[in-house]
Amino acid sequence: MKKIIIISMALVFLSPFCFAQSKPIQFKAGTNFTITLRANMSTGYQWQLAEPLDETMLELVNSEYIPYRTQRLGADGKQLFTFKALKAGETSIVFKYARDWEKDKPPEKEQTINISIR
């Protein structure tokens, strides 16, 4: 029984690192959409664009951090990134979860979101 619990806990811990997106998310040109990523800014980590956007296809409209409402010190929250789909085509948004001051250290996590604009 202990082995099952340990394996289950390992899978729960590793699942955010194994996220694979098979199909692009589709949006209509001219519309805004928001991507929400779980974050904990009290640790110094935050989601950032890891690569420049294709500015002919996407425009970053807004980004904000919203902490979850809790009394727990150091609780996490979510980061919201709002984009505008500009023209038809396919592109990707690449995020990294890193600390600004750790320039020579690889990011804690990376996330690529494939986008298809119609």
ZIGIGI-V214778 format. One record per helix or strand of 3 or more residues. SS is the DSSP state (@ for helix, = for strand). FROM is the first residue (numbers start at 1). LEN is the number of residues. If there is no record, write none. Layout:
# ZIGIGI-V214778
ss = {SS SS}
from = {FROM FROM}
len = {LEN LEN}
This chain:
# ZIGIGI-V214778
ss = {@ = = @ = = = = =}
from = {2 25 32 41 46 58 77 89 109}
len = {17 3 8 3 4 10 9 10 9}
